[in-house]
Amino acid sequence: MLTVRFELLGLEPGERLLDLGCGAGRHAFEALRRGAHVVALDADGQELKGVASMMAAMSEAGEVAAGASGLPLKATALQLPFADGAFERVVAAEVLEHLPEDTRAMRELARVLAPGGRMAVTVPRYGPELVNWCLSSDYHETEGGHVRIYRRHQLQARLQAAGLRVVGSHHAHGLHSPYWWLRCLVGVEREQHPLVRAYHRVLVHDIMRATPLTRLPDRLLNPLIGKSLVLYLEHAR
């Protein structure tokens, strides 16, 4: 399930895309399908092994657009190993809330974005995230977990200070907020709780089939309780 809308990101075949903090690789894979030259960057080597395997499987299955390429790369967001303006498109999905030095990462993101390029930054939305923090300390007090909750104006101000301006926004994953509230309520470690398992099946159905039964409620809930805030940015200068 993608958080970023690629039609708003504006990715074109042959462009270079950086997926910063790629995790399992969902946005990187979509960029490959659309014909981009993708760098899937993460600090977690185990995640990158899975990304590399999936990229190879996509290539064998003919799911990678002609001319596209994918490179899994282990590196830190605080010191990106790329030249200035190296990428026409950049995605940083659910990354900044994990980083104590988030403003340093924002400066690096702005540095590697090419003039005229576009970036998508997503973070947990303030309201739904605050509910999670109130319901469970285990939700965020873990190694590598969330270190802050962004208010929209705070995030925009920090990105603006890094030399970026917001050109679009939306919320995503309205169905996911109640799922995490439930997880926090029963205990985030209790993934086998009957209610959690039942709700998880609904989310899997949405991801795999995207039928109106789940897509319509998700779209209706996004403006109200969408779990993610998505900002689209360009250079301010």
Rosetta silent file (secondary structure, phi, psi, omega in degrees, C-alpha in Angstrom):
SEQUENCE: MLTVRFELLGLEPGERLLDLGCGAGRHAFEALRRGAHVVALDADGQELKGVASMMAAMSEAGEVAAGASGLPLKATALQLPFADGAFERVVAAEVLEHLPEDTRAMRELARVLAPGGRMAVTVPRYGPELVNWCLSSDYHETEGGHVRIYRRHQLQARLQAAGLRVVGSHHAHGLHSPYWWLRCLVGVEREQHPLVRAYHRVLVHDIMRATPLTRLPDRLLNPLIGKSLVLYLEHAR
SCORE:     score description
SCORE:     0.000 S_00000001
   1 L     0.000  116.790 -177.372    0.000    0.000    0.000 S_00000001
   2 L   -79.737  142.766  173.210    1.626    3.218   -1.194 S_00000001
   3 L   -92.991  -36.840 -179.108    1.614    6.357    0.931 S_00000001
   4 L   -88.425  137.840  173.749    2.928    8.634   -1.834 S_00000001
   5 L   -91.613  114.226 -174.051    0.829    9.368   -4.926 S_00000001
   6 H   -68.860  -23.104  175.995    3.180    9.049   -7.859 S_00000001
   7 H   -68.624  -28.204  176.288    0.998   11.230  -10.061 S_00000001
   8 H   -84.757  -29.155  174.994    1.679   14.095   -7.615 S_00000001
   9 H   -68.214  -31.547  175.586    5.351   13.212   -7.325 S_00000001
  10 L    80.493   23.811 -177.768    5.555   13.574  -11.116 S_00000001
  11 L   -65.094  132.776  176.576    7.953   10.699  -11.771 S_00000001
  12 L  -116.194  152.281  177.038    8.806   10.155  -15.442 S_00000001
  13 L   -55.953  139.367  178.886   10.555    7.153  -17.063 S_00000001
  14 L    88.805   -9.572  179.452   14.326    7.486  -17.002 S_00000001
  15 L   -79.529  159.913  179.230   14.425    9.820  -14.006 S_00000001
  16 E   -96.675  129.727 -178.796   16.550    9.146  -10.930 S_00000001
  17 E  -126.819  132.522  172.916   14.667    8.493   -7.692 S_00000001
  18 E  -104.159  123.042  173.164   15.991    8.162   -4.153 S_00000001
  19 E  -103.824   95.095 -175.675   13.818    6.184   -1.720 S_00000001
  20 E   -82.123  127.144 -174.888   15.295    7.269    1.611 S_00000001
  21 L    66.379   51.401 -169.334   14.572    4.849    4.440 S_00000001
  22 L   -64.350  -22.563 -177.899   13.068    2.456    1.927 S_00000001
  23 L    59.383 -127.840 -179.572   12.162   -0.218    4.492 S_00000001
  24 L   -75.533  -12.168  170.071   10.588   -3.166    2.673 S_00000001
  25 L   102.072   13.016 -172.145   10.791   -1.202   -0.604 S_00000001
  26 H   -57.883  -42.825 -179.681    7.184   -0.496   -1.594 S_00000001
  27 H   -74.752  -34.810  176.280    7.861    2.929   -3.138 S_00000001
  28 H   -61.544  -41.752 -179.400   11.091    1.772   -4.763 S_00000001
  29 H   -64.891  -41.196  178.885    9.255   -1.104   -6.452 S_00000001
  30 H   -64.030  -38.316  178.233    6.564    1.204   -7.812 S_00000001
  31 H   -64.299  -37.068  176.031    9.253    3.515   -9.196 S_00000001
  32 H   -64.030  -41.595  178.285   10.859    0.562  -10.986 S_00000001
  33 H   -61.788  -27.414 -177.720    7.519   -0.343  -12.531 S_00000001
  34 L   -94.184    4.687  171.396    7.337    3.243  -13.805 S_00000001
  35 L    91.162   20.278 -178.045   10.768    3.119  -15.432 S_00000001
  36 L   -89.131  162.398  167.613   12.957    5.039  -12.965 S_00000001
  37 E   -94.428  109.568 -165.927   16.583    4.564  -11.951 S_00000001
  38 E  -110.008  132.522  166.002   16.050    3.829   -8.272 S_00000001
  39 E  -109.427  115.690  178.148   18.341    3.941   -5.270 S_00000001
  40 E   -98.797  104.129 -171.349   16.646    2.207   -2.317 S_00000001
  41 E  -108.302  135.270  177.385   18.573    3.452    0.707 S_00000001
  42 E  -155.963  156.610  176.671   18.238    2.229    4.273 S_00000001
  43 L   -86.964   -9.461 -176.969   20.383    1.807    7.382 S_00000001
  44 L   -97.839  108.850 -178.768   18.995   -1.710    7.961 S_00000001
  45 H   -63.877  -33.722  179.028   20.998   -4.298    6.054 S_00000001
  46 H   -66.444  -41.544  176.084   18.392   -7.025    6.583 S_00000001
  47 H   -59.711  -41.890 -177.228   15.681   -4.889    5.012 S_00000001
  48 H   -66.363  -31.753  175.958   17.949   -4.233    2.037 S_00000001
  49 H   -62.137  -42.188  177.435   18.505   -7.961    1.478 S_00000001
  50 H   -65.646  -39.144  178.064   14.763   -8.378    1.091 S_00000001
  51 H   -63.207  -44.319  179.432   14.588   -5.378   -1.238 S_00000001
  52 H   -61.392  -42.905  179.291   17.387   -6.793   -3.409 S_00000001
  53 H   -63.476  -41.157 -179.540   15.639  -10.177   -3.622 S_00000001
  54 H   -68.059  -39.669  177.369   12.349   -8.559   -4.583 S_00000001
  55 H   -60.977  -41.568  178.551   14.000   -6.401   -7.250 S_00000001
  56 H   -64.980  -42.017  179.383   15.578   -9.501   -8.765 S_00000001
  57 H   -64.967  -39.797  177.903   12.248  -11.350   -8.697 S_00000001
  58 H   -62.493  -40.915  179.749   10.482   -8.397  -10.345 S_00000001
  59 H   -63.502  -44.390  179.895   13.081   -8.334  -13.094 S_00000001
  60 H   -64.545  -32.672 -178.293   12.707  -12.061  -13.755 S_00000001
  61 L   -85.778   -0.520  179.624    8.922  -11.695  -13.848 S_00000001
  62 L    75.546   22.889 -178.020    9.081   -8.825  -16.329 S_00000001
  63 L   -91.051   -6.640  179.104    7.620   -6.324  -13.851 S_00000001
  64 L   -94.122  129.530 -178.658   10.465   -3.798  -14.229 S_00000001
  65 L   -63.378  150.126  179.387    9.972   -1.262  -17.000 S_00000001
  66 L   -58.040  131.918  178.547   12.456   -1.288  -19.872 S_00000001
  67 L    87.339  -10.401  179.739   15.517    0.781  -19.076 S_00000001
  68 L   -77.347  158.855  177.810   14.808    0.985  -15.342 S_00000001
  69 E  -147.553  152.155 -179.393   17.384    0.018  -12.725 S_00000001
  70 E  -133.625  135.677 -179.916   17.408   -0.582   -8.989 S_00000001
  71 E  -132.969  108.609  170.918   20.229   -0.314   -6.452 S_00000001
  72 E   -74.182  135.743 -174.721   19.777   -1.217   -2.759 S_00000001
  73 E  -142.781  128.815  176.584   22.262    0.826   -0.712 S_00000001
  74 E   -90.461  121.576 -179.596   23.102    0.882    2.990 S_00000001
  75 L  -165.387  171.643  179.268   23.780    4.417    4.231 S_00000001
  76 L  -102.194  146.757  178.772   22.658    7.010    6.756 S_00000001
  77 L   -69.172  -16.383 -175.243   20.197    9.811    6.089 S_00000001
  78 L   -85.240  -12.784  178.737   22.510   12.245    7.864 S_00000001
  79 L  -151.532   82.266 -175.757   25.304   11.978    5.293 S_00000001
  80 L   -73.720  132.465 -175.357   24.020   10.872    1.902 S_00000001
  81 L   -84.857   52.404 -177.555   26.769    9.546   -0.422 S_00000001
  82 L  -136.056  155.554  176.808   25.565   11.486   -3.461 S_00000001
  83 L   -72.456  162.278  175.085   26.480   14.659   -5.306 S_00000001
  84 L   -57.487  137.471  176.204   24.348   17.782   -5.064 S_00000001
  85 L    65.827   30.169 -174.171   21.234   17.529   -7.242 S_00000001
  86 L   -74.647  -18.231 -172.515   21.710   13.818   -7.919 S_00000001
  87 E  -131.073  133.853  174.295   17.979   12.930   -8.047 S_00000001
  88 E   -74.473  -28.512 -179.485   14.989   14.353   -9.902 S_00000001
  89 E  -133.849  141.408  179.528   12.620   12.681   -7.415 S_00000001
  90 E  -135.117  136.951  174.356   13.044   11.878   -3.719 S_00000001
  91 E  -122.961  128.929  172.824   10.789    9.926   -1.356 S_00000001
  92 E  -130.525   88.573 -172.404   11.232    9.969    2.418 S_00000001
  93 E  -100.585  117.823  176.356    8.263    7.993    3.776 S_00000001
  94 L    55.440   49.961 -177.537    7.846    7.595    7.551 S_00000001
  95 L  -117.563  -49.775 -168.979   11.521    8.321    8.230 S_00000001
  96 H   -60.669  -30.633 -178.980   12.002   11.716    9.865 S_00000001
  97 H   -68.445  -11.702  178.245   10.059   10.845   13.021 S_00000001
  98 H   -91.656  -12.536 -167.456   12.761    8.254   13.802 S_00000001
  99 L  -103.910  118.120  174.617   15.721   10.649   13.561 S_00000001
 100 L   -58.119  -37.215  179.691   16.953   12.748   16.505 S_00000001
 101 L   -99.593   61.546 -174.513   18.812   14.976   14.009 S_00000001
 102 H   -67.363  -35.417 -178.951   15.889   15.451   11.659 S_00000001
 103 H   -66.491  -32.416  176.196   16.873   18.929   10.462 S_00000001
 104 H   -66.104  -41.298  177.246   20.244   17.595    9.337 S_00000001
 105 H   -64.582  -38.832  178.264   18.484   14.893    7.319 S_00000001
 106 H   -62.217  -39.623  177.871   16.186   17.508    5.777 S_00000001
 107 H   -64.062  -38.302  177.998   19.191   19.531    4.623 S_00000001
 108 H   -67.046  -40.565  177.380   20.650   16.407    3.012 S_00000001
 109 H   -60.877  -44.485  178.884   17.361   15.670    1.258 S_00000001
 110 H   -64.349  -36.093 -177.171   17.252   19.214   -0.116 S_00000001
 111 H   -65.261  -40.843 -174.376   20.890   18.981   -1.198 S_00000001
 112 H   -87.327   -6.390  177.477   20.466   15.861   -3.345 S_00000001
 113 E   -78.903  127.891 -178.117   17.212   17.025   -4.977 S_00000001
 114 E   -70.208  149.958  173.040   17.877   18.338   -8.485 S_00000001
 115 E   -54.809  132.078 -177.164   16.722   21.845   -9.465 S_00000001
 116 E    82.681   -3.258  179.009   13.162   21.535  -10.757 S_00000001
 117 E   -81.967  178.461 -178.666   12.752   18.154   -9.048 S_00000001
 118 E  -138.270  145.795 -176.978   10.109   17.143   -6.554 S_00000001
 119 E  -125.513  146.115  171.915   10.182   15.401   -3.193 S_00000001
 120 E  -117.623  125.418  177.572    7.556   13.574   -1.118 S_00000001
 121 E  -120.421  127.713  177.209    7.940   13.541    2.666 S_00000001
 122 E  -125.160  142.798  176.651    5.520   11.592    4.858 S_00000001
 123 E  -141.281  161.327  173.824    5.247   11.426    8.646 S_00000001
 124 E   -60.834  137.184  179.258    2.628   10.141   11.096 S_00000001
 125 L   -69.468  144.718 -170.980   -0.205   12.650   11.444 S_00000001
 126 H   -57.962  -53.050 -174.150   -0.297   14.487   14.775 S_00000001
 127 H   -61.171  -58.594  178.753   -3.769   13.521   16.025 S_00000001
 128 H   -58.830  -36.206  179.945   -3.793    9.769   15.358 S_00000001
 129 H   -68.258  -39.343  178.465   -0.171    9.502   16.477 S_00000001
 130 H   -60.992  -38.638  176.804   -0.872   11.317   19.750 S_00000001
 131 H   -59.978  -43.030  178.332   -3.613    8.783   20.513 S_00000001
 132 H   -59.534  -45.913 -178.656   -1.074    5.970   20.057 S_00000001
 133 H   -63.949  -37.273 -179.669    1.407    7.634   22.412 S_00000001
 134 H   -70.657  -34.585 -177.302   -1.307    8.182   25.040 S_00000001
 135 H   -78.714  -29.677 -172.729   -2.538    4.592   24.852 S_00000001
 136 L  -152.723  122.443  173.269    0.850    2.861   24.950 S_00000001
 137 L   -73.582  -27.800  178.980    4.386    3.809   25.932 S_00000001
 138 L   -64.828  -23.838 -178.847    5.599    0.611   24.238 S_00000001
 139 L   -59.706  -38.711 -174.632    4.427    2.026   20.905 S_00000001
 140 L  -120.516  -17.885 -177.898    7.223    4.594   20.789 S_00000001
 141 L   -88.494   59.806  177.298    9.642    3.817   23.631 S_00000001
 142 L  -131.561  156.215  178.887   11.579    1.227   21.644 S_00000001
 143 L   -61.508  127.514 -178.708   15.010    1.301   20.021 S_00000001
 144 L    79.438    7.699 -178.203   14.686    2.914   16.622 S_00000001
 145 L   -82.896 -167.803 -177.455   11.108    4.013   17.361 S_00000001
 146 L   -74.942  131.400 -178.338    9.440    7.380   16.983 S_00000001
 147 L  -105.424   -7.500  179.106   11.219   10.178   18.828 S_00000001
 148 L  -158.822  162.053  170.306    8.714   12.988   18.092 S_00000001
 149 L  -116.871  124.828 -178.585    5.241   13.810   16.825 S_00000001
 150 L   -87.838  132.253  158.755    5.141   16.548   14.186 S_00000001
 151 L   -82.061  148.762 -175.156    2.524   19.223   13.998 S_00000001
 152 H   -56.675  -46.182 -176.688    2.061   20.181   10.353 S_00000001
 153 H   -65.382  -31.507  178.243    3.261   23.760   10.783 S_00000001
 154 H   -68.431  -45.332  179.456    6.368   22.565   12.621 S_00000001
 155 H   -63.012  -44.791 -179.445    7.313   20.108    9.885 S_00000001
 156 H   -62.587  -38.959 -179.659    6.719   22.672    7.159 S_00000001
 157 H   -64.936  -39.724  179.981    8.836   25.266    8.970 S_00000001
 158 H   -69.178  -40.002  177.638   11.765   22.859    9.295 S_00000001
 159 H   -67.806  -37.037  177.154   11.570   21.837    5.647 S_00000001
 160 H   -64.416  -40.385  177.826   11.349   25.479    4.611 S_00000001
 161 H   -63.286  -24.967  177.594   14.457   26.240    6.657 S_00000001
 162 L   -82.959   -2.927  177.134   16.203   23.487    4.662 S_00000001
 163 L   100.629   20.811 -177.845   15.377   25.354    1.446 S_00000001
 164 E  -118.233  156.823  175.433   12.152   23.611    0.382 S_00000001
 165 E  -131.615  144.158 -178.898    8.583   24.786   -0.189 S_00000001
 166 E   -79.100  130.016  178.731    5.352   22.801   -0.012 S_00000001
 167 E  -119.015   -1.360  178.645    3.498   22.501   -3.326 S_00000001
 168 E  -176.726  161.249  179.744    0.896   19.888   -2.361 S_00000001
 169 E  -163.865  161.351  171.482   -0.352   17.684    0.458 S_00000001
 170 E  -167.586  175.263  174.591   -2.879   15.053    1.518 S_00000001
 171 E  -113.231  155.757 -175.923   -3.470   12.429    4.197 S_00000001
 172 E  -139.153  157.679  171.726   -3.247    8.665    3.731 S_00000001
 173 L    67.173   51.289  177.299   -4.191    5.358    5.368 S_00000001
 174 L   -60.653  -31.829  178.932   -7.422    6.276    7.127 S_00000001
 175 L   -73.428  -17.689 -173.875   -8.118    2.610    7.841 S_00000001
 176 H   -82.614  -26.475 -179.086   -4.778    2.170    9.569 S_00000001
 177 H   -60.795  -50.750  178.024   -5.283    4.585   12.463 S_00000001
 178 H   -60.843  -31.865  177.356   -7.972    2.494   14.236 S_00000001
 179 H   -60.519  -46.296 -178.558   -5.829   -0.598   13.715 S_00000001
 180 H   -73.657  -29.950  172.877   -2.937    0.962   15.620 S_00000001
 181 H   -62.202  -42.031  178.405   -5.233    2.347   18.301 S_00000001
 182 H   -63.847  -44.556  178.535   -6.458   -1.212   18.818 S_00000001
 183 H   -58.644  -44.420 -179.408   -2.886   -2.538   18.912 S_00000001
 184 H   -66.607  -34.713 -177.936   -1.931    0.049   21.512 S_00000001
 185 H   -69.440  -42.308 -177.350   -5.046   -0.664   23.562 S_00000001
 186 H   -90.338  -12.806 -175.939   -4.550   -4.433   23.801 S_00000001
 187 L   116.419  116.988 -172.242   -0.724   -4.277   23.801 S_00000001
 188 L   -61.446  -23.394 -179.233    1.409   -3.592   20.742 S_00000001
 189 L   -82.264   -8.547 -174.424    3.193   -6.915   21.110 S_00000001
 190 L   -92.600   65.353 -179.421   -0.090   -8.905   20.994 S_00000001
 191 L   -66.860  -18.950 -178.576   -0.313   -9.335   17.232 S_00000001
 192 L   -95.166    5.947  175.124   -2.249  -12.601   17.699 S_00000001
 193 L   -58.844  136.889 -175.116   -5.063  -11.008   19.696 S_00000001
 194 H   -54.661  -41.496  179.860   -8.336  -12.043   17.972 S_00000001
 195 H   -68.302  -39.290  178.571   -9.482   -8.462   17.331 S_00000001
 196 H   -64.747  -44.831  179.894   -6.064   -7.449   16.022 S_00000001
 197 H   -63.011  -39.369  179.892   -5.925  -10.462   13.710 S_00000001
 198 H   -65.580  -44.120  179.614   -9.421   -9.745   12.393 S_00000001
 199 H   -67.003  -37.559  178.885   -8.613   -6.111   11.646 S_00000001
 200 H   -61.335  -36.573  177.860   -5.306   -7.120   10.075 S_00000001
 201 H   -63.304  -35.933  176.230   -7.190   -9.363    7.642 S_00000001
 202 H   -62.875  -44.656 -179.894   -9.210   -6.324    6.574 S_00000001
 203 H   -65.454  -40.122  177.795   -6.007   -4.375    5.878 S_00000001
 204 H   -63.546  -41.555  176.452   -4.488   -7.286    3.950 S_00000001
 205 H   -58.991  -42.350  179.488   -7.667   -7.507    1.868 S_00000001
 206 H   -63.956  -42.600 -179.058   -7.357   -3.799    1.118 S_00000001
 207 H   -66.867  -43.658 -172.868   -3.709   -4.126    0.106 S_00000001
 208 H   -81.033  -32.977 -171.630   -4.185   -7.209   -2.058 S_00000001
 209 H  -117.897  -27.520  178.340   -7.547   -6.459   -3.700 S_00000001
 210 L    48.259   50.359  179.753   -8.281   -2.746   -3.202 S_00000001
 211 L   -83.648  161.193  177.686  -12.028   -3.282   -3.566 S_00000001
 212 H   -57.012  -25.348  179.775  -14.597   -0.506   -2.974 S_00000001
 213 H   -57.436  -32.691  179.153  -15.483   -2.264    0.292 S_00000001
 214 H  -111.571  -32.969 -177.160  -12.231   -0.951    1.801 S_00000001
 215 H   -65.138  -41.052 -178.697  -11.077    1.777   -0.624 S_00000001
 216 H   -65.500  -49.475  176.309  -14.174    3.933   -0.126 S_00000001
 217 H   -59.289  -38.133  179.416  -14.021    3.980    3.698 S_00000001
 218 H   -61.159  -46.779  179.940  -10.287    4.675    3.516 S_00000001
 219 H   -63.068  -38.960  179.937  -10.817    7.691    1.239 S_00000001
 220 H   -69.272  -33.120 -178.404  -13.620    9.001    3.463 S_00000001
 221 H   -82.150  -23.488 -175.088  -11.530    8.594    6.610 S_00000001
 222 H   -52.661  -48.718 -179.596   -8.310   10.096    5.207 S_00000001
 223 H   -65.331  -24.288 -175.617   -9.213   13.757    5.809 S_00000001
 224 H   -91.788  -51.700 -174.171  -10.390   12.948    9.337 S_00000001
 225 H  -136.207   23.429  176.201   -8.015   10.324   10.741 S_00000001
 226 L   -51.839  130.205 -172.414   -5.588    9.446    7.948 S_00000001
 227 L   -68.981  -28.151 -175.282   -2.538    8.025    9.717 S_00000001
 228 E  -115.610  140.280  167.596    0.036    9.746    7.468 S_00000001
 229 E   -97.462  128.784 -178.546    0.583   13.354    6.446 S_00000001
 230 E  -118.266  123.450  177.520    2.102   13.569    2.958 S_00000001
 231 E  -115.504  140.315  174.006    3.844   16.734    1.741 S_00000001
 232 E  -111.157  131.651 -170.864    5.141   17.369   -1.790 S_00000001
 233 E  -134.276  154.191  172.013    8.019   19.817   -2.009 S_00000001
 234 E  -133.790  169.836  176.646   10.289   21.622   -4.441 S_00000001
 235 E   -63.636  138.678 -178.499   13.263   23.899   -3.969 S_00000001
 236 L   -72.526  -28.544 -176.399   12.214   27.295   -2.624 S_00000001
 237 L   -85.689    0.000    0.000   14.758   29.167   -4.764 S_00000001
